[in-house]
Amino acid sequence: MIRYGLLFAAAFALAGCGSDGPSVSQVTVTLTQGGTIIADGAVVESAGMDGSTPTGIIATQNTNSSGQTTFAVPASTSTGSLCFSARRIGSSSSNCATLNSLSPAITLDL
């Protein structure tokens, strides 16, 4: 009887480990350049990056007057990751993370 109890306890403990789903339901991106807020700047949400080019684009949104925009996090992507990127003449910035390790707020500094 004890053996079955231990087996059940081990299975229950493992069930809570290693979630494959998103760690957050939305991500707020702040866009800056040298620490200065960029209002009305385009930010891209994508499944990956090829150098400085987003791949598997999910959405593009412009920042508000505070330099922020909030994206919904999909339940899954083709890569298991989610990237946010922005570019202006002469500069670009990106941040990628696996879905289960996303931060609820990131800053892209161009």
N, C-alpha and C positions, 0 to 999 in steps of 0.2 A: 504494500500500500504506500509506503514511504517513497519507493522508487517512482511510482506514478505521479505522486505529488511533486517530486523534484523535477520530473520531466515536464509537467504542466507549468511549473514556476519558470523553468528555463525557456520554454516556448513563449510564455507571456512576456518575459523580459526582452527577448529578441524582437518581439512584435513592435515594441516601441522604438527600436533603434533604426537609424539610417533611412529616414523618410525620403522618398523620391519626389514629393510634391514641393511646391513653392514654400519658402520660409515666410514670405509676406504676401499680402494680397495686392499691394500697390507700392510703387516707388516714386518718391518725389525727387526730381532732378533740379539742382540749382546750377545755372550756367553763369560763369564768370570769365573775365579775361584780366589776368594780373590782379585778381581779387576784386575787380569792379563788376557789379551786376550787369548782365546783358539782358535787357528786356526785348521781347519779340524776336528771340533767337530760335532757330529751328533745332530741335533735338529728335533724334531717331532712336526708336526701340527696335531691336533686331535679334535674330537668333545667333548671330556671329559676326565676326569681322574678318576681312581679308586685307591685311595691312590697315589702312585708314578708311577702307570702304565697308559699310555695313552690308551684311548678306542676310537673306531671309527677313526682309523688312516687315515688321508687324504694324508699326504706326509711326507717324511723324506729327509732332505737336510743337507749337510755338510757346515760348515762355511768357509769363505775365509780367506786369510792371515791377515785380519783385525778383525777376529772373528765374522763376520756378514754373515747373509743369509737373503734373502727376499722371503717371501711367498705371493702368491696370496690369497686373501680372497674369499671364496665361497659365493655365494648369500644366501645360507642357509645351516644349518646342522641339523641333527636329534635332537639335543638338544637346538638349538638356540644360542649355545655358541661356542667359539673357544679357544683351549688351545695350548700352546707351551711348550715343555718340553725337558729336557736334563738330562743325568746322566753319571756319571763317577764312578769308583770304590770308594765306600764309600760315595758318595754324589749325590743328585739329586735336580733339581729345576724345577718349573713349574709356568705358569701364565695363568689364564683363565679369559675370559670376555665374556659378551653377545655380539653378532654380532653388535648391535647398540651402543656399548660403547667401541669398540676396540681403542687402541692407535696405531698410525702409527709406533712407535718404542718402543721396550721393551728390557730389559736386564735380562738375566737369569744368576744368580751368583751361581755357584756350591760351 
